[in-house]
Amino acid sequence: MSTSPSSRRPVRARGWLDRYSAGPEGGDLYTDAPRWVGERWCAVASELARLGENDAAALQEATSRNAADLGLTFRVTGDEEERAWPVNAMPLVIGADEWAKLERGLVQRADMLEKLAADIYGEQKLVKDGHLPAAVIAGNPFFVRRMIGHPPACGRFLQVYSAELARGPRGQWRILQDRVRLASGIGYTLENRLALSRTTGDLLAASHVRRTAGFFGAMREGMAAACGRERPRVALLTPGRFNQTYAEQAHLARYLGLPLVEGRDLSVLDNRLYVGTIAGPKRVDGIWRWINTDLLDPLAFDARSQIGVANLFEAWTSGGVGMANAPGSEVLESAALAAFMPRLCRLLMDEEPLLPSIATWWCGQASEGATVARRFDDLALLPAFGQPVEGLAGRDPVAGASLTEEERALFAEALRRRPMDYCGQEIVQLSTAPAIIDGEIVPRPFTLRAFVARRADGGWTVMPGGFARLSSSRDLPTTMMGAGDLSADVWVVDEKAAEQHQRTTLQGSPPISRGGGILASQAADNLYWFGRYNQRAELVLRVIRSLLGNSMEGESGPTGGGAVAASLVGLLEYWGAADAGSVGKKLEDVCAQALLSSNLPGSVATLLKRRMDVGMSLRERFARDFWRIVSRPMPPVTVSRPQAMLESARWLGEHFSALSGLVAENMVRSSAWRFLKIGERIERAQAICRMTHDLSAFTGESEDVASGVLLDLCDSQIVYRTRYLTAPMPDPVRDLVLLDPDNPRALAFQIADIATHLQALPSVRDDNVPEAPLRSARALQGELQAALVEDMTRARLRTLEGRLFALSDAISQRYFLQFDREGAERRTRLL
Amino acid sequence: MRYAVSHKTTLSYAAPVRLAQFNVRLRPAAWPGQSVSDYSLSVDPRPAAISEGEGSYHVNEARFGLQEPIDRLVIESRFKVEREDAPFFFAEAKGPTLVELREKAMALPDLSALGPASYSFASPIAVPEHEIAVWAAEHLVEGMAVMDAGRTLMEAIHTEFSFDSRATATDTPPIEAFRNRHGVCQDFTHVMIIAARARGIPAAYVSGYLRTIPPAGKARLVGADAMHAWVNLWCGEELGWVGFDPTNNKLADADHIFIGMGRDYSDVAPLDGTFRGSSEQTMHFAVDVAPLD
């Protein structure tokens, strides 16, 4: 959808915004804007109109498609499946002047929160002097007593801060919520920007929109600087792929070039943190944590944590590893604390707040509690510490006036018993902004999440942009993306182009580096299994296709076909792709099961699901095109007609071809690629042994049929036909699929390739003696090089298959956290 | 009363486990009316180092790790303790009403591990439960004095719940024990904590021991052959923390030896930790609290 400059007509009409009318009461980002910003809105709208050929719905569709192409998804709490990311085609446009005020307010707030954390975990002067009730700290489930007296080695608690902002009716901005625990939304700003820039071509540049890339670079440098080592390794610590914001974490890690690690990848030794990699443990100097403090370290905090790292807290206190943000900084987030912000700002900063919090009353104080009771109908009620409480349905603010008589009575009783659990809050009238909804431009209430991070020099930098959420109703958006909510990109615009070219803080070009960085053992393990599941699924599919082709030939097929088909069904049983006792059943039914049954551990559907499961934790490593194909749902398969089923199977076959094409052409030849390939090769090698073994059990006419099927399964018909003029005969076929080192579908080729990959992997030995997996692979390779086709008896094939299992074990032993992985899963709480 | 306490824990694993690391919370923390001497902790196989420190709340915590794989571990803690009886005026004390108490607890500028604020809110195991709050409401009224409230809850649990050492496990959620009206001292303590906090009373979990051999003519106390647990309620600045033992329906006294106090079991668990390996763990322990007088 990009446009050449010459095709752009000068903007004359106000276009879509001519018909725009904002609601009367709440203020609107467009209608309130100063003249030049309003003109910018119009320019944006009319260019969007032009791009969408005046069809807003089409434009929205293009934007959504671009978001989907980026692989953007999210989960609503409780969702099993990820959802498509809803980004609006209309950005929020904010002028430089309005933004500058926001920036100053955010920096002041970040500075104040830093001082507050230092007091809470230091002298506690604010509590002792009576400025802050002890319960406002102690009531926060994220208050970490253990932190008291442990100032961060880098001197700072906060590295990244974000604020949920609301714009009120007269254009005044206020902080709805301080966020230091998770910077969620920060990754989506990248993606929203990318989706919009794909849709709108050079509109961003033409509108003098500030770029956000500099912010991310500065943030990364800031995290590195806090580690106190030259060229430190900073990793993003994720709770794992089931986390609500995992997709965002993976995108961020990829964008920032940070290794994405889980607790089980990490271990602490002598107060230093290491990540287990295929080349042995590697030091990690800092982590950007996306897990809560209480789960960070099962020895220091919650012993039940399965996702933390033992002794991580000690390593942090001793300065052995940096952490953004410091453990326990979540204590800054409560509504109860927000009630004290204006006073704390004066105390800590000796300044008036530039960006006030939304007015909040903590009921733990008698007079404030009385205020809330008196102004019940004007206020919103919410839990003081973000936890579910009696009398309120969830964690989000509820308007007092919206409660029924009965709910009111229940709430009053709950408030009387535990006033300290509740806050009252002024109800915010949100400003609206233009959004494209159902093909119309309409006003939608919005909130904006802004992000602030420390630069390398320790000062704060504010992302020029942010993450906006458009509410589907007049209600305040909840903390997470709600089911009907939309997101929008935020464009901070300068009046003149010149101002836009503010240099980023990136200091010149980075040192040149090649290769894929470190490869965590866990990731290597997942890549290996990705390769295996992928290959196995393809093999099962090949058998299905062979059976279906066979079944359609029916009685008129070659004699002996029945016995060979039975053998293939036996193979499916062996692979767990058919129930035991399937031999003799109708082939169509067996094939339908092998394709689709979710109860069978080896069906194509199950294998693809497993591939997806391990793939999820690899997604930051895969190119977007690759991931798009992997995450595509299984196509509907018509099982009523064999012909239709065969067509679906063919379609699936193309899916595998597309993937292997992308791997071959697009994947960097890193260790990651090697593990993927080793997985595929091992799987295929084992299958060749098994298939050849099973299809060598025939005599007479069946023998020739079996040889033909084997050629088919090994995809080697063409080579065979060009090489031999006869119909498939056992020995030539077996030589071609077992021993021919030049046939990429032959056993010998698989093993030679495995040996090549193993040799190229990093070694942990200093003596240059090959490691165990390589030695086994080479032994197998040598044996096959020396063998003749008549040596390849069925017994020999069974032995070879067994040795391949052993090779797979040797690879897991050496490269994966096999012991630890098992341990991590069962790491149990004692007592 | 003076006692000699010994507590021996034996852990065995079906197959060796690696990198086992433990927190042991068995050394008594300072407590009024109690003085401890000759504390020793021995671990076999012996770790390279045992670091003695403080836990997050009012509890001592020793940490050690074993680099070599183990399939068996013996931890033994011994000490002598002199324990005074509870102050005589506790028996008649009332303390402030619940309304007054809440205000005092919220106003006290004390964020320490002995301050009431830290024990007024939900904690990892003692999470608010509506059913327990409703049950507590049947027993308590707002004008009640806190000591009476404590006695009432303690007695209610003692009467309505049956002691059954096989009914619950260490990780049974309190609400389950509550619904079935059975369990052990840990369950009763958690239920009472949740009930008290539902009315805004600061309530803490105490881990400790009971004397094993009863004085002549008295019945043996329940829970004497293992670690024991009871509830500390904060009863205002004058009375401070007062121990209520719902298992035995009595205030903590010279029979109760204090080890540590936290928001719930998770803060004072005698033993927790991590290891790597896939082995099943079995645990045996022997507790002996012998009177020395």
Interface residues (C-beta under 8 A of the other chain):
Chain A: Q124 V127 K128 D129 G130 P133 A134 A135 I137 A138 G139 P141 V144 R145 R146 S267 D294 P298 L299 D302 A303 R304 A310 N311 G364 Q365 A366 F385 Q387 V389 E390 R416 R417 R418 P419 M420 D421 F819 D820 E822 G823 A824 R826 R827 T828 R829 L830 L831
Chain B: L11 V17 R18 L19 Q21 F22 N23 S56 Y57 R63 R102 E103 A105 M106 A107 L108 P109 D110 L111 A113 G115 A117 S118 S120 F121 A122 P124 P128 H130 A133 E142 T170 D171 R197 A198 R199 G200 S266 A269 P270 L271 D272 G273 T274 F275 R276 G277 S278 Q281 M283
